[in-house]
Amino acid sequence: MEAEGCDPHLHAEATFGLYMVLYSPGRTTTYPDGPPITGLRYHYLGGGDEVGNVGIVLEDAEGTRLLLDYGIAPTSPPRYPKEAPVVHDAVITHSHIDHLGMAPWLCAHHRTRLHGTIITSELSDMMWRDCYKVSSIERYPLAWDKRDIDTALDSWYVHDFGVPWKHHNWELTLHPAGHIPGAAMLHIKTPETSVLLTGDFDTRDSSLVSGAQPVKADILFVEGTYGGRDHPPKSEEIDRFISSVREVVKRGGTVLIPAFANGRTQDVVMMLHEHLPKLNVHVDGMGKRIAKTHLNHPQLLRDSSALERAWRWAKQVSSKSDKKKALAADVIVTTSGMLEGGPALWYLNRLRHDQKNAIFFTGYQARDTGGRNLLETGTISIYGQQAHVSLDMEQFSFSTHAGHQEILDFAKACQAKHVVVYHTDPNHARPPLVEALVEQGHTVHEPKNGESYVIE
């Protein structure tokens, strides 16, 4: 979003409470001027002591520099990373906005080359345009302009899993991260050490993708979203979900399932198809387009034929008349996952008056979102009006982030001497994870945003 009277390519600024976006390329970055004298420097522009908003600069004594991810935390208001220094290459681990949301700025100002998988590159266009649309509607600022999207799309270099490429004197290789289709971990071999950065990862299989496998590394950068928390057994959670859907349908109600477009929508539809194939299930929102991209790359899916069968089975909502028909469905799966917009609010506004209906959340509900407010207060803002919703509501844990024990097992299997824990709540999730990792024999690092660290 442009600041009035300013060229957004030169200056983007807005203040909301304590949040500010202020980028003046080359003048507002706090990254050190020169390379480290020895060792490997890492510097978090964002995501060091918070969930999302990720940007990690790595640099060695030879001046070889690389950026991993550059995202926006889609909170209310959004959080933005600090300005990136000049980086000619950035690896984008996956297509969620908290990992790639600021990439257009990089490409517009530093002519940065973007590296990632084919699915990540193809979905980036949709994700950036949706981000721009939401920022315009919500009147939140962006440091990049809509025209920068085209520059970013022309900046992609696509890599296959397991095929290394050279970055100066480093060797880079992408490995499957689980999480969502196309999500990648980055393995780096430098002349002195080896590094593995997980991005968002999960070692457990999901309907869509197989779990991440450990890769031996001296230094492991691991996301700690679920530090201190273990997931319930997936089979038990699926059974609870299926049983709850059956109950609502049996009493003549409709289950509204707000779902994230990229990964969760497809997972939920596949579960419903596998366990409740006789139900009338409708799908709406951006997840429909994302599923088509997934299906174009079956080699990156755990079972592409299962997704294809499920997608043919579910009814796709593509018109106003389809929306009205969906109100009589057994289940509606639609964006947005946190009830911050999308078709979900349209359906909720019409379903909320019938107590036979229910709302099932299948993902995390961030603070100050419609979903969180609904769960905590029973009210939600729908098209600017506060509405009371007294429907049955349930939450299910279908996270595709590694849980506490999975993280520990993964770090041990990687044989990492150093472990850097990021993408985590520094007050609740990180402390128990750090304690457990230390007990396991690792040297553990707890980064803060905006500070530089060197591992010798």
C-alpha positions in Angstrom: 0.0 0.0 0.0 1.5 3.3 -1.0 2.3 6.1 1.5 0.5 9.2 0.2 2.8 11.3 -1.9 5.6 8.8 -1.9 7.1 6.4 -4.4 6.7 3.0 -2.7 10.0 2.0 -4.4 11.8 4.6 -2.3 9.9 4.7 0.9 7.1 2.8 2.7 6.0 3.8 6.1 3.1 3.2 8.5 2.7 3.1 12.2 0.1 1.0 14.1 0.9 1.2 17.8 4.3 -0.3 18.1 4.4 -1.7 14.6 6.2 0.1 11.8 7.2 -0.6 8.3 10.0 1.7 7.2 12.4 0.6 4.4 14.7 3.0 2.7 16.9 0.6 0.8 20.5 0.5 1.9 20.0 3.1 4.6 17.7 1.5 7.2 19.2 -2.0 7.4 20.9 -2.8 10.7 22.9 -5.7 9.3 26.7 -5.5 9.8 28.7 -3.9 7.0 31.3 -6.5 6.6 31.5 -10.3 6.8 32.5 -12.1 10.1 36.2 -12.5 10.7 35.7 -16.3 11.2 32.9 -18.8 11.4 29.3 -18.6 10.2 27.2 -15.5 11.0 23.5 -15.8 11.3 21.2 -12.8 11.7 17.4 -12.9 12.1 15.5 -10.1 10.4 12.4 -11.7 11.7 11.3 -15.1 13.1 14.1 -15.4 15.6 12.0 -14.9 18.8 8.5 -15.0 17.3 6.3 -17.3 15.2 6.3 -16.4 11.5 7.7 -13.2 9.9 10.8 -15.2 9.0 14.0 -13.9 7.5 17.5 -15.3 8.2 20.7 -14.0 6.7 23.7 -16.4 6.7 27.3 -15.2 5.8 30.8 -16.6 6.1 34.2 -15.0 6.4 34.6 -15.1 2.6 31.5 -12.8 2.3 29.3 -15.6 0.8 25.8 -14.5 1.8 22.4 -16.1 1.6 18.9 -15.2 2.8 16.4 -17.9 3.9 12.8 -16.8 3.6 11.4 -13.3 3.9 7.8 -13.2 5.2 5.1 -11.3 6.8 3.3 -12.4 10.0 -0.4 -12.1 9.1 -1.5 -10.9 12.5 -3.7 -7.9 13.2 -2.0 -5.6 12.4 0.7 -7.6 10.5 4.3 -7.8 11.7 7.1 -7.2 9.2 10.8 -8.3 9.3 13.6 -5.8 9.5 15.0 -4.5 6.2 17.2 -7.1 4.4 20.7 -6.1 3.4 21.8 -6.5 -0.2 21.3 -10.2 -1.0 21.6 -11.6 -4.5 20.1 -15.0 -3.6 17.3 -16.1 -1.3 15.9 -19.6 -0.7 12.2 -19.6 -0.1 11.3 -22.8 1.9 7.5 -22.8 1.1 4.5 -20.9 -0.1 3.0 -19.6 3.2 2.9 -15.8 3.4 4.9 -15.7 6.7 7.9 -17.1 4.7 7.6 -15.4 1.3 5.4 -12.3 1.9 8.2 -9.8 1.6 10.1 -11.4 -1.3 8.7 -9.0 -3.9 10.5 -6.2 -2.1 13.8 -8.1 -2.3 13.4 -8.6 -6.1 12.4 -5.0 -6.7 15.2 -3.4 -4.7 18.1 -5.9 -4.7 17.3 -7.8 -7.9 17.4 -10.9 -5.7 17.2 -14.3 -7.3 14.6 -16.6 -5.6 15.2 -20.3 -5.2 12.7 -22.9 -4.3 10.6 -25.9 -5.5 8.2 -25.8 -8.5 5.1 -25.7 -6.3 6.4 -22.9 -4.2 7.3 -20.8 -7.3 3.9 -21.4 -8.9 1.8 -20.7 -5.8 3.8 -17.5 -5.0 1.8 -15.5 -7.6 -1.5 -16.4 -5.9 -0.2 -15.8 -2.4 1.3 -12.4 -3.2 -1.8 -11.1 -5.0 -4.0 -12.3 -2.1 -1.6 -10.6 0.3 -1.9 -7.4 -1.7 -5.7 -7.6 -1.9 -6.0 -8.2 1.9 -3.6 -5.3 2.7 -5.7 -3.0 0.5 -9.0 -4.0 2.1 -7.7 -3.9 5.7 -5.7 -0.7 5.0 -2.4 -2.2 6.2 0.8 -1.1 4.5 3.1 -3.1 2.3 6.7 -2.1 1.5 6.2 -3.4 -2.0 3.8 -2.5 -4.8 1.6 -4.7 -7.0 3.9 -4.2 -9.9 6.8 -5.7 -7.9 5.0 -9.1 -8.1 5.8 -9.4 -11.8 9.5 -8.7 -11.0 9.5 -11.4 -8.3 7.8 -13.9 -10.6 10.6 -13.4 -13.2 13.2 -14.0 -10.4 12.5 -17.7 -9.7 15.0 -20.4 -10.1 13.4 -23.8 -9.6 15.2 -26.8 -8.0 14.4 -30.4 -7.5 14.7 -32.2 -4.2 18.1 -33.9 -3.7 19.8 -32.0 -6.6 22.6 -29.8 -5.4 23.6 -26.4 -6.9 26.6 -24.1 -6.3 26.3 -20.8 -4.4 29.8 -19.4 -4.7 31.8 -22.0 -2.6 28.7 -23.4 -0.9 26.7 -26.4 -2.0 23.0 -26.0 -1.6 20.4 -28.9 -1.7 16.7 -28.9 -1.0 15.1 -31.8 0.9 11.4 -32.5 1.5 10.1 -30.9 4.7 6.7 -32.4 5.0 4.4 -29.6 6.2 2.7 -28.8 2.8 3.4 -29.8 -0.9 6.6 -28.2 -2.1 7.9 -27.3 1.4 11.7 -27.7 1.6 14.5 -27.9 4.1 17.8 -26.4 3.0 21.1 -28.2 3.4 24.3 -26.2 3.0 27.8 -27.5 2.7 30.5 -24.8 3.2 34.2 -25.4 3.2 34.2 -25.4 7.0 30.8 -26.8 8.1 27.4 -28.2 7.2 24.0 -26.6 8.0 20.4 -27.7 7.8 17.6 -25.2 8.0 14.2 -26.9 8.4 11.8 -24.1 7.5 8.4 -25.2 8.7 8.6 -29.0 8.9 6.9 -32.1 10.1 8.3 -35.6 10.4 4.8 -37.2 10.4 3.0 -38.2 7.3 -0.1 -36.2 6.3 -2.7 -37.0 3.7 -0.9 -34.8 1.3 2.8 -35.3 1.9 5.3 -37.7 3.6 7.2 -36.6 6.7 10.6 -35.0 6.6 13.7 -37.2 7.0 16.7 -36.2 9.0 19.9 -35.0 7.2 23.2 -35.0 9.0 24.5 -31.5 9.8 26.9 -29.8 12.2 24.4 -26.9 12.7 20.7 -27.3 12.8 18.3 -24.4 12.5 15.0 -25.8 13.6 11.5 -24.3 13.9 10.1 -24.6 17.5 6.5 -23.7 17.0 5.3 -26.6 19.1 8.1 -26.6 21.7 6.8 -28.0 25.0 3.7 -29.5 23.3 3.2 -32.9 21.8 0.4 -33.6 19.3 -2.3 -36.1 20.1 -2.0 -39.3 18.2 -3.2 -38.5 14.6 -5.4 -41.5 14.3 -7.2 -40.6 17.5 -7.8 -37.0 16.4 -9.1 -38.2 13.0 -11.5 -40.6 14.7 -12.7 -37.8 17.0 -13.2 -35.5 14.0 -15.0 -38.1 11.9 -17.3 -39.0 14.8 -18.1 -35.3 15.5 -19.0 -34.7 11.8 -21.3 -37.8 11.9 -23.1 -36.5 14.9 -23.9 -33.1 13.3 -25.0 -34.6 10.0 -27.2 -37.2 11.8 -29.2 -34.4 13.5 -29.7 -32.7 10.1 -27.1 -30.0 10.5 -24.3 -28.6 8.3 -20.6 -28.6 9.5 -18.8 -25.4 8.5 -15.0 -26.0 8.4 -12.9 -22.9 8.0 -9.6 -24.1 6.6 -6.3 -22.7 5.4 -6.2 -22.6 1.6 -2.7 -24.0 1.2 -2.5 -27.6 2.6 -5.3 -27.8 5.2 -8.2 -27.5 2.8 -6.9 -30.4 0.7 -6.0 -32.5 3.8 -9.5 -32.1 5.2 -11.3 -33.0 2.0 -9.1 -36.1 1.6 -9.9 -37.2 5.2 -13.7 -36.7 4.6 -13.5 -38.7 1.3 -11.6 -41.5 2.9 -13.8 -41.9 6.0 -17.2 -40.5 5.1 -17.5 -41.0 1.3 -21.3 -40.9 1.3 -21.5 -37.3 2.6 -22.3 -34.3 0.5 -19.2 -32.1 0.8 -18.7 -28.7 -0.9 -15.4 -26.8 -1.2 -15.0 -23.1 -1.6 -12.3 -20.5 -1.5 -8.7 -20.2 -2.7 -7.9 -23.8 -1.8 -9.6 -25.0 -5.0 -6.9 -23.3 -7.2 -4.1 -24.4 -4.9 -5.3 -28.1 -5.2 -5.0 -27.8 -9.0 -1.4 -26.7 -8.7 -0.7 -29.6 -6.3 -2.2 -32.1 -8.8 0.0 -30.7 -11.6 3.0 -32.0 -9.7 2.1 -35.5 -8.5 5.7 -36.4 -7.8 5.7 -34.0 -4.8 2.6 -35.6 -3.2 2.4 -38.6 -1.0 -0.6 -40.0 -3.0 -1.6 -37.9 -5.9 -4.4 -40.3 -7.0 -6.0 -40.0 -3.5 -6.1 -36.2 -3.8 -7.5 -36.5 -7.4 -10.2 -38.9 -6.3 -11.2 -36.7 -3.3 -11.2 -33.5 -5.4 -13.5 -35.1 -8.1 -15.8 -36.3 -5.3 -16.2 -33.0 -3.5 -18.4 -30.4 -5.2 -16.6 -27.2 -6.2 -18.4 -24.0 -5.5 -17.8 -21.6 -8.4 -20.9 -19.4 -8.6 -23.5 -17.6 -6.4 -26.0 -20.4 -7.2 -23.4 -23.0 -6.1 -23.0 -21.1 -2.8 -26.7 -21.3 -2.1 -26.7 -25.0 -2.9 -23.8 -25.5 -0.5 -25.9 -24.2 2.4 -27.8 -27.6 2.2 -24.6 -29.6 2.2 -23.4 -31.9 5.0 -20.0 -30.2 5.1 -18.6 -27.0 3.7 -14.8 -26.7 3.7 -13.8 -23.1 2.9 -11.3 -20.3 3.5 -10.3 -18.4 5.5 -9.0 -20.7 8.2 -9.1 -18.0 10.9 -12.4 -16.5 9.8 -10.7 -13.3 8.8 -12.6 -13.1 5.5 -13.2 -15.2 2.5 -16.4 -17.2 1.8 -16.4 -18.6 5.3 -18.0 -15.5 6.7 -20.8 -15.6 4.1 -21.6 -19.1 5.0 -21.4 -18.4 8.8 -23.8 -15.5 8.5 -26.4 -17.8 7.0 -25.8 -20.9 9.0 -25.5 -19.3 12.5 -29.3 -19.1 13.0 -29.9 -22.9 13.0 -28.7 -24.7 16.1 -28.3 -27.9 14.3 -25.3 -26.6 12.5 -21.7 -26.5 13.8 -18.3 -24.9 13.2 -15.2 -27.1 13.3 -11.8 -25.4 13.5 -8.9 -27.5 12.1 -6.1 -25.0 12.6 -4.5 -22.5 15.0 -6.6 -19.4 15.7 -4.2 -16.4 16.2 -5.0 -13.7 18.7 -7.3 -10.9 17.5 -8.7 -13.0 14.6 -12.3 -13.8 14.0 -11.8 -17.4 14.8 -10.2 -16.7 18.2 -12.8 -14.1 19.1 -15.6 -16.5 18.2 -14.1 -19.3 20.3 -13.4 -17.1 23.3 -16.5 -14.8 23.3 -19.1 -16.4 21.0 -19.1 -13.3 18.9 -17.5 -12.3 15.6 -17.5 -9.3 13.3 -19.4 -10.1 10.1 -19.3 -7.4 7.4 -18.7 -4.8 10.1 -21.5 -5.9 12.5 -20.9 -7.8 15.7 -22.8 -11.1 15.5 -23.6 -13.6 18.3 -23.0 -17.2 17.3 -24.4 -19.9 19.6 -23.6 -22.9 17.4 -21.6 -25.9 18.6 -17.9 -25.3 18.1 -15.0 -27.7 18.2 -11.2 -27.5 17.6 -9.1 -30.3 16.2 -5.3 -30.6 16.0 -4.3 -31.3 12.4 -1.1 -29.2 12.6 1.6 -30.1 10.1 4.4 -28.6 12.3 6.6 -31.1 14.2 5.7 -31.5 17.9 8.1 -31.3 20.8 9.2 -35.0 20.7 9.4 -35.0 16.9 11.8 -32.0 17.1 14.0 -33.8 19.7 14.1 -37.0 17.7 14.9 -35.1 14.5 17.8 -33.1 16.1 19.3 -36.3 17.5 19.1 -38.1 14.2 20.7 -35.1 12.4 23.7 -35.5 14.8 23.8 -31.7 15.2 26.3 -30.2 17.6 24.7 -26.8 17.4 20.9 -26.3 17.4 19.4 -22.8 16.7 15.7 -22.7 17.8 13.6 -20.1 15.9 10.0 -19.6 14.7 8.8 -20.0 18.3 7.2 -18.3 21.2 10.3 -17.3 23.3 8.4 -17.3 26.6 6.3 -20.5 26.4 7.4 -22.8 23.6 11.2 -22.3 23.4 12.2 -22.7 27.1 11.1 -26.3 27.5 12.5 -27.2 24.0 15.8 -25.6 24.8 16.0 -27.5 28.1 15.3 -30.8 26.5 17.8 -30.2 23.6 20.5 -29.3 26.1 19.8 -32.5 28.1 20.1 -34.4 24.8 23.7 -33.0 24.4 23.3 -30.2 21.9 24.7 -26.7 22.2 21.5 -24.6 21.9 21.2 -21.0 20.6 18.2 -18.7 21.2 18.3 -15.9 18.7 16.7 -12.5 18.9 15.6 -10.5 16.0 18.0 -7.8 14.8 21.1 -9.3 16.5 24.1 -11.1 14.9 25.6 -14.3 16.1 28.6 -16.3 15.0 29.1 -20.0 15.3 32.8 -21.0 15.0 
